[in-house]
Amino acid sequence: MITRLWYIRVVQPQTWQLTGLSRDGVFLVENGKVSDPVTNFRWNESPTEVLQRTTKLSEPIRVTGDETGSQMAPALITTDFNFTSVSDAV
């Protein structure tokens, strides 16, 4: 479970491939329950592809980003999210 993304950058504009880091809130979920905190990860994904693999969405809630300010966004459950490496980010 990822509760916070640090930043998001465009890698490939034509395919809308993005990259970013998780930060301050990555947890292992086992049998439907949070079991342990885990390290931060770098990820590369296309939001279009993530939405195609999304199995559940919550009602939108107000979230605040470091770079984007306040906005409305749902939590989502998706499969096969592409983490590319472990990050030293805190």
Secondary structure, DSSP 8 states (H G I E B T S, - for coil): -B--EEEEEEEETTTTEEEEEE-S-BEEEETTEEEEE---EEEEE-HHHHHHTEEEE---EEEEETTTEEEEE--EEES---EEEE----
